[in-house]
Amino acid sequence: MRHPLVSGTLCCLLALLLNGCVSKPAPTPVYTLEPLPAGAAVHQGGGAGLILVMPVRLPPQLRQRGIVTEQQPGGPQMLVGQLWAGSLDEQIGAKLTADLQTLLATPNVAQYPGPRFGTVRRQVETEITRFSGDAQNFTLRAVCTISDPETRRILSRSGFSRTVPVEGQGTASDYVAAATQVLHEFSREVASTLAGL
């Protein structure tokens, strides 16, 4: 024999589940670094061979998917619930590659390992020492090395340090927009150096 209390309870639980009353966690927002818009070419960097963008090296605090901010006191902290869409080193490498293709007006820029049978003319290595900021400013500090793999020589090694303002209300989106902007400036400097070699 059925118990009316048990049957009623099961029906209520089933109704709640089917109606979606059991809450699902809100999706976590993820952020990407946007490449330069098309038409931003400033150099004709074509020529024979390939420019190969090597994997970007990051300090340990930037190797997680969380977005890092500089809060005083206490040093770097991650923004709660704000994540990069993928690993930051891969995003920066992909952005640098796309930006160099645009700025140099050539498709002959690739991320490591590059096309299987491509002849590499230049290698671009980037080591980032700071890629963070606070509610007002965002800072990028990096060292870029450009080398000729055929002669095994370093052609250029230079430091880059730039701080840009975080526009808007200081939201995570504003912070990421500032990160994208400072990487635009870095890409322009790398493109200028490549064009001069």
Secondary structure, DSSP 8 states (H G I E B T S, - for coil): ---HHHHHHHHHHHHHHHTT-S-------EE------TT--------SSEEEE---B--GGGSSSEEEEEETTTEEEEEEEEEESS-HHHHHHHHHHHHHHHHTT-S-EEETT--TT--EEEEEEEEEEEEEE-SSEEEEEEEEEEEETTTTEEEEEEEEEEEEE--TT--HHHHHHHHHHHHHHHHHHHHHHHHT-
